């Protein structure tokens, strides 16, 4: 843990304007500056060679990853929790966060295990064994969305999932896309989730790209709901009519400004994610982490 002396020194420097990088105070309060990668970005490589892929990710300078495959298999990239935890340790990586699914959507008519609605307890147990601190509802399929009343029911499920997580020392979160910001009867479904969930049991993982693409200001959301966003997806948007994914620093999102608001957000970890890359995803994430190191942390 950062000593009181070093924290006060950082705070003093920040107040006098000597810190150049906007997130330096946030970084100074961390035991280690973690730069994370959402493994969905390199999903094909992880499917073929998890060990080799994690080694390449670590070599590029990433120190944390976010998982994306547990749901349905009840394994992490084909491995049980102890085996995957060992692999992460061998590469000097941590996995403080991992994605899971709600479970209303069935597979071939059968419930999907390891979701919030089916065998969530085992998912929580396995997540804890890997060192996960945040279990994130990754996505709602079209059939899992519905109207505002359904979002209120989802909020209840999120609270229940959060209670189970809390017993294991884990924080539950919800990860947004842009459909939560399509108004229904003058309201955003995202606001329904924020208002109807316990702010301590349910936090949010803000996907900055999707918030921006939906036409909202990520900073305003952070200021309106302080401390609610301990996780971020750092993902840039290109300057084309399609507003496609691009490497961090290569697009239109003002991350330098956004990173000034880490304290408003309550940020603990952030993860680079690029759903689609123009070529080799390792080239894309190399470009992103280079920009982040030079400009953001």
N, C-alpha and C positions, 0 to 999 in steps of 0.2 A: 504494500500500500504506500502511496505517496506520503512522505513525511509532511507534518504541519509546516515546517520551515520552507520546504520546496513549494508547497501549495501557496503559501503566503507570498513567496517571492514571485511566483507566476502571476498571482492576482495583482500584486503591486505593479509589475511590469505592464500588465494589460491595462491597468487604470491610467498609466502614464503614457500609453500609446506606443511602447517600444516593440511590441510583438507585431511582426509583419503579417504572419499567417492568421487568418481570422479564427481558426479553430484551435489555436495554440493553448488557450486556457483549458479548453476541454481536454486536449491531449495531455496537458501537464497533470491533470488529475487522474489519469489512467496509469496503472502500473506498467503497462506496455501499450504502445500505439498499435492497435490491431487494425489491419486492413483486410477486409473479408471479401470472399468471392462466393456468390450463389452458384452452386455446382450445376444448376440447370444450364448455365452458360456453356459448360463443357460436357454436357450429358452424354453425347455419343462416345467420347473418350472414356468417361467414367463407366459406361456400360461394357466397354471392351477391356479396359485395363485400369481398374481403380487405383492400384498401387503406383503404377507408372504415372498416371494422371496427377495424383496428389503430389508426387515428387516434382513434377514440372510446375505445378501451381506454387509450391513452396519455393522453388528455385527462382521464380519470378518476383518473389518478395511478399506474397500473401502469407499472412500469419493465422488467418481464421477462415473457415468455410461455413456455408449454410447448406444443410442437406435438402434433398428433394425427392427421395425415392422410397421412403419407408412404407407409405400407404399401400395396402394390398398385399405386399410381400411379407410384411412384418420383419423385414431385414433391411439393413443399410447397404445398398449396393451389393447385394448378394451375400452379405456377411451378417452374423448375429452381432449383438451389441458389443460383447467383449472383444471379438475379433476386429471389429471396425475401430473401436477405441484404441486398440493396440496399434493399428495401422496409422491412425492420426498421430499418435504419440511418436511413432518412428520418424514421421516427417516434420515433427515440431509444430504441428497444427492443432488448433482447437476447433470444436464445432459447437459454439454457444447457442446456435439456433438451427431449427430444422422445420421443414414444411410438412404439413399433414392435410388431410381432407375431411370434410364434414361427414360424408357417408350417406346422404340421402340418395345420391346417384348410385344405382346398383350395377353390377357387372354380370351380364347374362342372366339378369333377374335375381341374382343372389347378393346379399349384403357384402360390402367390402370391409374386411377386418382391418384393425389398426386405424380406424377413423374415429372421429368424435362420437359417433353414434353406435359403433360396434367395436368392442374390446379396446376402448380408450385406455383403460387401466393398464393393459399390457404395453400399449404404446408409450404411456408415461413412464412405466418402469424401465423400458428399454432406452428411452431418451435420457433418463437420469443416469443409466449405466454408461452412456457415451459422454456424459458431461454437458448435455444440452441444458441451457438455462431458459430458453424461450421456445415454446412449441407454438407454431404459427399455422392458423387456418389459411391455406395457400390460395384458395380459389373456390368460387361457387359456380358450378356449371349452370347452364340456362335453366334446367329443370329445378335447380336448388334456389333460385332467386325469388321469383314471384312478386307479389304486391307488398305494400307497406306492412300489412298485418303479418305476412310471412316473415318479414325482416324482424318484426317484434318477437316472433317465436324463435327466430335464429338467435336473437340477443339472449333469450332465456337459455338456449343450448350453450351459448358461449359462456355464460355465467357458470353453468354446471361444469363445463369442461375446465374453466378456470379454477373452480374449487378443487377439482381433482388434481390439477397441476400444482396448486398451492401446497397441498399436503406433501408433495414430493420436492418442494422447494423450487418449483419451476413457474415461470410466468407465461400465461396464455396470451397470444396476440392474434390479430387479424390483419391480413395483407390485402390491400386494395388493388383493383384495376381501375377502369374508368366507368364501368357500368353502374357503380354505386353512386355516381354523380349525375345520373340521368333522372331528372325530376319526375316524381309521381305525385299528383295532387299538390304541386307546389313545394314538395319536400324531397330532399335527397335521402335515398336509402342509407347512405353513410351516416347522416345525422341521426337517423333512427337507431343505428347500431351504437353510436356514441352515447346517445341519451338514455338508452335502455339497457346498457351494460354497466356493471360495477366498475368504476374507473381503476380500482385496485386489482380486480380479478381479470379484467380484459384491457390490455394495452393494444396499440396499433403499430404495425410495421408499415411505414409510409413508403410507397413506391412513388418516388418523386416524378418519374417520367409520366406515369398514368395520371397523377393528380394534375400535372401541367397540361397534358393532352386533353384532359376534361375541361380545361379552361379555368381552373382554380389556382390560387396562389399558395404554394406549400408553406411559405413563411406565415401567412395569415392563419392557416390552420394550426400551426404550431403555437402561435400567440393566443389563439382562441381556446386551445385545449392543452395548456402547458403541462408538460410531464407525461403526456399520453403516448409519445412516439419514441420509445427507447431503441427502435430498430429502423433503419432506412435501407431502401434499395437505391443505390446511386447508379442511375441509368440515364444516358443523354438522348436527346432528340435532334435529328438532323434538320437542316433548313431546306426542306422540300415540301411540296404539297402533301405528301404521304405522312410527313412527320415520323419517319421511321426511326428505329433504334440505331444508335451510333456509339462510338467510343466516348468515354468521359473526357470532356474538354474539347471534343470535336463537333459539338452541337450548339444548341441555342439556350440551354438551361444554365442559369447563372449560379453555379455551385459555390463560387466564392462568397456570394451574398448569403446563400442558404446555410453555409457552414458557420456563419456568424451567429446562428440561432440554435446551436446544439444544446445550449442550456434551456432554452424555451421548450425544446422538444423533449428534453430528458434523455438525450441520446446516449446509448451504451455501446452499440455496435452498428457498423454499416457494412453493406455488401455490394460490390460491383455486380451488376447483372446486365447481360446483353442477350436478349432472347434469340435474336438472329444476327449473325455476323456475315460480313461480305466475303470472307474467305476463312482462313484458319482461325478459329476462336482464340487460340493461344496468342496469335498476333494482336488480336483486338484487346485482350485483357492485359497484354504487355503494354500497349499504348495507354490504356486507362490507368493502370497503376503508376506509370511514369508521370502522368499528369497529376494524379492525386498526391504523390510524394513531393512534387515540385511546388504545388499550388494550394493544397488543402490541409495537409497534416504535417 
